[in-house]
Amino acid sequence: MKNDKKVTLEDYRGIIKDGDISVHLTRDQKAMILKTYDYGLNELTEIDEMLLSAVIRQLKAAIDQ
């Protein structure tokens, strides 16, 4: 049976710790963040999406530590 409950930010707040995180971003990853901010997610190419996903994976790994 499928669970139709919408996942909210509140669902995640209880599983993370307070505090700062640090990640190292490549020049391309930094450029991708700026492009995404300036033009939005809908303007990303497939390669752009892969670069952005790599940034999100790095952030997730740092948060999960």
N, C-alpha and C positions, 0 to 999 in steps of 0.2 A: 504494500500500500504506500502510495506517495505521500510525503509530508508536505503540505501546502503552506506551512508557517513561513512567513517572511523573516529572513535573518536581518538583524539590526546591528548597529555599532554597539549597542548595550550588551548584546550577546558576546562580544569579544572583549569588552572592558574588564571583565572579571578574570580573564586568563592572561593578561599582560601585566608586566611590572612597570612601575614608574621609573623614570630615569632617561638619560640621553643615550643615543646610539650613534655609532660612527660607521660609515661605509666609504670605501674607495671607489670612485666612479671614473671611468675612462673619459677621454675627451668626447668621444662619440655619444656616450651615455648622457653626459652633461648637455650636449647639443640637443639630444632627443627630448630631454625634459623641457628645455626652453621651447623647442618647436611644438611640443604637445601643449604647453601652456598658451603659446601664442595663437595656435591654429585649431586646437581641439582634437579629440580622439578620432573623430570622423575623417580627418584629413591624413591619417597615418597610412603609409604603405605597409605591405606585409613585412618588409625588413624593419621598418620603423617599429612595428608592433613587437617584433622579436627583441629589438634593443630595449624597448620599454619594459617588456616582460623580464628581461635580465635584471634591470634595475629593481623591479618589484621583488624578484626572487632574492636579491641581495638584501634589500630592506627587511623582508620577511625573516631571512636567516639571522640577521642582526637582532631583530625583535624577539625571536624564539630563543635566543641564548640565555 
